[in-house]
């Protein structure tokens, strides 16, 4: 449905229009099975680390483009680096989870890279649309992210002193409710004609979809990726350890110092390997669904 049909006068506040324009896609993310599981505290440390890595790439791109446009009147009124920027916080979390060489360890999925590319394209070519990405990310993190922080801290048994959770900690915001009111008022004061406002609303929906797409894989792609993993695992007639980012253990380790298994045993091992590869891939997809959850919870609380 056209945004213009929903809001023919386009005279209402931009923040209110943005929330309504993204309502449908928000519900899509909110109703995912992972959403219910995470709220029950069913998340592993491995999954949480993968999500933190994806967030790092996204916020690095977003904040690079924000810095590029901090003096541009189409974005300057909502420039709050000390209060909102997350890159430095994510660097702390990644060092805590992965160690000092975290930059060489973290993976960047293809869908996350597409999100990053969109952010750079918008920042360089259509900076007036940057507010849509900033609003959907930052205000979501500031709102629902606080709920996720408590769940993750308990489920993962992270230190009460906050290590591993810097992303959710906004030291520059003393009162989240008042700050969000300030942010909305600044955003609503941005000068935009009807055509630009419509494009911003469409970009907000696109931003939400990019968050979802960056953390899920369509069924056909799941099976193609699975088949590729299984095929690679059968090279030269024996299982091969899959890519490092899946962190799958070498299932043949027990045979390193023993005789080669018979045909029946080999077939059993292959079936076991295929099952493990399937589980690893599905856990990868489940982990990446977490980022869509952060946006869903956040927008619900906006």
C-alpha positions, 0 to 999 in steps of 0.5 A: 500500500502506498504511503501516500494513500495511507497518509494523504496529507503527509502533515503528521509527525515523521516519527509517527508516520515512520512507526505506522509505515513499518508496522506490518514488517515489524509484526513479521519480525515479532512473530518469528519462532526465535522471538519466543525462544529468546524471550524464554532465555533460550540463546547460546553464547555462540549464537550471541557472539555471531550476532554481536559480530554482525552488529559491528559491521552494520554499525561501523557502516552506519556511523561512518556515513553519519560522520560523513553527513554530520554537518548536512542539514538533512541529518545534523539535527539528529546527530548524537554521537556521544549518546547513541553511537555503538561501534566502540561499545561493540568493539569492547564486546567483541574483544571480550568474546573473541580476544585481542585478535577479534578482527580476524575471527569475526564473520560477515555473512553475505546478507549483512554485507548487503545491508552494509552496502546499502548504508554506504550507498545512502550515506554517499548518494541520498543522505536525507534517507539516513535518518530512517536507518538511524531511527530504526536502529538507535531508538530500537536499541535504546528501547527494547534492547534493555529488555534483551540485555537482561535476558542475555545476561541471565541466560548466558551468565555474563558478569553483573559488571556488564562485560559482553553487554556494552552494546546495550549500555548507553552511558550518555543517556541518563533518561531514555524516555526524555531522550527519545522525546528529544530525538523524535522532536528533532527528527520531526523538525527536519525540513522535508517536502512530501516526496522526500518524506515518502522516500524516507518512510519507504527507506524505513521499511527497507531498513527493517527488511534489511535487518530481517534479511541479514539474519535469515535465509530463504528455504531454497538458500538453506538447502543449497547451502546445506548441499554445498556443505555436505558435498564439500564434506564428502570430497575425496571420500571422507568428511572434511571440516567445514568453514571456520565460522561454523565452528564445526568440530572435526568428526573424524578426530577419533580415527586419527590414530586408528585403522580406517573404518569399514564401508558400513562404519563409513556410511554411518559416519557420513550420515552422522556428519550430514546430520551435524552439518545440518544442525550447524547450519540451522544454528547459524541461521537461528543465531542470525535471527537474533538481530531481527529480534532486537529491532522488533522488540525495539520498535515495539517500545518506540 
